[in-house]
Amino acid sequence: MKFSEVLDALMEGKPISRTGWEDNNYMYYDKEENCFVLVRYPDDIERRYEIWSSALDLYPRDIIADDWDIDNWDPDHIVDDNKMVDDEKKG
């Protein structure tokens, strides 16, 4: 897909990625914080990190690329968040 085809999904808060990106990197828009988040997600857990930005930081090669994908949130991650919220309500 082209970037223009994934832009609406990004602004809805869905994660997007490029096939050309290394290490399973992805980005999403955090509506609550009003910022873009780039997640570097290599296999080595100690090298994982997030970059938060008020601007959408992309290289021109990213914008003209046609290998964009709309990703889905990991359902296990969502379940874990819900359990944490439930546990906080009990405590």
Buried (B, 14 or more C-beta within 10 A) or exposed (E): BEBEEBBEBBEEEBBBBBEEBEEEBBBBBEEEEEBBBBBBBEEEEEEEEEEEEEEBEBEEEBEEBEEBBBBEEEEEEEEEEEEEEEEEEEE
